[in-house]
């Protein structure tokens, strides 16, 4: 199951360990991309996770902002804007560009944790929907 963030694996009690939750989340992303680089399309057994919008430019660590990437593409992209960098690459593909753009719009699977707020604005209970 692919959840929105490592924290969701903890909230839904898939694991009790933060490091294991992160590992499970990263593995689920790689599995969804079939261990292929979202940018160049090459298949590797040791893929990395890349932020489409780098965190230093305001990108989040959420599912819709991270994709499977080979080390070469991840390092080459560095902190650049995804679209500007990708269009200049010799391996640019319109289909992969659409796939990445669509990935950034996906709805997250699984239940969501939601706080119910009391009169004073403080959470009074937590609800999983």
C-alpha positions as CSV (number, residue, x, y, z in Angstrom):
1,X,0.0,0.0,0.0
2,X,1.3,3.4,-1.0
3,X,0.6,6.1,1.7
4,X,1.3,9.8,1.6
5,X,4.2,9.9,3.9
6,X,6.3,7.8,6.3
7,X,4.2,9.2,9.2
8,X,1.1,7.6,7.7
9,X,2.7,4.1,8.1
10,X,3.1,4.9,11.8
11,X,-0.5,6.4,12.2
12,X,-2.0,3.3,10.5
13,X,0.2,1.0,12.7
14,X,1.9,-0.6,9.7
15,X,5.0,-0.3,11.8
16,X,6.0,1.1,15.2
17,X,9.5,2.3,14.1
18,X,10.1,5.7,12.3
19,X,13.1,4.3,10.3
20,X,11.1,1.3,9.2
21,X,8.2,3.5,8.2
22,X,10.5,5.6,6.0
23,X,12.0,2.4,4.5
24,X,8.5,1.0,3.7
25,X,7.4,4.4,2.2
26,X,10.5,4.6,0.0
27,X,10.2,1.0,-1.1
28,X,6.5,1.5,-2.0
29,X,7.4,4.5,-4.2
30,X,10.1,2.5,-6.0
31,X,7.7,-0.4,-6.5
32,X,5.1,1.9,-8.0
33,X,7.7,3.2,-10.5
34,X,8.8,-0.4,-11.1
35,X,12.3,0.4,-10.1
36,X,12.7,2.6,-13.2
37,X,14.0,6.2,-13.1
38,X,11.1,8.6,-13.7
39,X,13.4,10.9,-15.7
40,X,15.5,8.7,-18.0
41,X,13.6,5.4,-17.7
42,X,16.6,3.2,-16.9
43,X,16.1,0.3,-14.5
44,X,18.3,-0.2,-11.5
45,X,18.2,-2.2,-8.4
46,X,19.5,0.7,-6.3
47,X,17.3,3.7,-7.0
48,X,17.1,6.9,-5.1
49,X,14.1,9.1,-4.2
50,X,14.2,12.6,-5.7
51,X,12.1,15.6,-4.7
52,X,10.4,17.0,-7.9
53,X,10.4,20.4,-6.3
54,X,13.5,20.5,-4.1
55,X,13.0,21.1,-0.4
56,X,15.3,24.2,-0.6
57,X,12.8,25.7,-3.1
58,X,9.8,24.9,-0.8
59,X,9.1,21.4,-1.9
60,X,7.5,19.0,0.6
61,X,8.4,15.5,1.7
62,X,5.0,14.2,0.6
63,X,4.2,11.5,-1.9
64,X,3.1,13.9,-4.6
65,X,6.6,15.6,-4.5
66,X,8.9,12.6,-4.6
67,X,9.7,10.1,-7.4
68,X,12.0,7.3,-8.1
69,X,15.2,8.4,-9.7
70,X,18.6,6.9,-10.6
71,X,21.6,8.5,-8.9
72,X,22.9,10.0,-12.1
73,X,19.6,12.0,-12.7
74,X,19.2,12.8,-9.0
75,X,22.7,14.4,-8.8
76,X,22.4,16.0,-12.2
77,X,19.1,17.7,-11.4
78,X,20.5,18.8,-8.0
79,X,18.3,21.8,-6.8
80,X,17.1,22.8,-10.2
81,X,13.4,23.2,-11.2
82,X,12.2,19.9,-12.5
83,X,10.7,21.2,-15.8
84,X,13.6,23.5,-16.8
85,X,16.1,20.8,-16.1
86,X,14.2,17.9,-17.6
87,X,13.4,19.6,-21.0
88,X,17.1,20.2,-21.5
89,X,18.1,16.5,-21.1
90,X,18.9,14.3,-24.1
91,X,16.7,11.5,-22.7
92,X,13.6,13.8,-22.4
93,X,10.4,12.0,-23.1
94,X,6.9,13.6,-23.4
95,X,5.4,10.4,-21.9
96,X,7.7,10.4,-18.9
97,X,7.1,14.1,-18.4
98,X,3.3,13.4,-18.4
99,X,3.8,10.5,-16.0
100,X,5.7,12.7,-13.5
101,X,3.2,15.5,-13.8
102,X,0.3,13.0,-13.2
103,X,2.2,11.5,-10.3
104,X,2.3,15.0,-8.7
105,X,-1.5,15.1,-8.8
106,X,-2.4,11.6,-7.6
107,X,-4.7,11.1,-4.7
108,X,-3.2,9.3,-1.8
109,X,-4.4,5.8,-0.9
110,X,-5.4,4.9,2.5
111,X,-7.1,6.5,5.5
112,X,-6.2,10.0,6.7
113,X,-5.6,11.2,10.2
114,X,-7.7,14.2,11.1
115,X,-7.9,16.2,14.2
116,X,-11.2,17.3,15.7
117,X,-10.8,20.7,17.3
118,X,-12.6,21.9,20.4
119,X,-13.9,25.4,21.2
120,X,-10.5,26.7,22.2
121,X,-8.9,25.4,18.9
122,X,-7.0,22.6,20.6
123,X,-7.3,19.0,19.3
124,X,-9.8,17.2,21.4
125,X,-9.6,13.9,19.6
126,X,-8.1,12.2,16.6
127,X,-10.2,10.5,13.9
128,X,-8.9,8.2,11.1
129,X,-11.1,8.5,8.0
